[in-house]
């Protein structure tokens, strides 16, 4: 009985496909989060650089 269960689990592919898609989706999510964080950091640096170059007008 236990051997049959193990054989069935080893040959069943529906669950494996779902797990593979979930792993791929998780990997894509991590890459997107890292990319967006990097873009945000670079944008902040650019805006800070522009802010530092601006002068306050005197009257």
For each residue, the residues with C-beta under 8 A, 3 or more apart:
1: 4 5
2: 5 6
3: 6 7
4: 1 7 8
5: 1 2 8 9
6: 2 3 9 10
7: 3 4 10 11
8: 4 5 11 12
9: 5 6 12
10: 6 7
11: 7 8
12: 8 9 15 16
13: 16 17
14: 17 18
15: 12 18 19
16: 12 13 19 20
17: 13 14 20 21
18: 14 15 21 22
19: 15 16 22 23
20: 16 17 23 24
21: 17 18 24 25
22: 18 19 25 26
23: 19 20 26 27
24: 20 21 27 28
25: 21 22 28 29
26: 22 23 29 30
27: 23 24 30 31
28: 24 25 31 32
29: 25 26 32 33
30: 26 27 33 34
31: 27 28 34 35
32: 28 29 35 36
33: 29 30 36 37
34: 30 31 37 38
35: 31 32 38 39
36: 32 33 39 40
37: 33 34 40 41
38: 34 35 41 42
39: 35 36 42 43
40: 36 37 43 44
41: 37 38 44 45
42: 38 39 45 46
43: 39 40 46 47
44: 40 41 47 48
45: 41 42 48 49
46: 42 43 49 50
47: 43 44 50 51
48: 44 45 51 52
49: 45 46 52 53
50: 46 47 53 54
51: 47 48 54
52: 48 49
53: 49 50
54: 50 51
55:
56:
57:
58:
59:
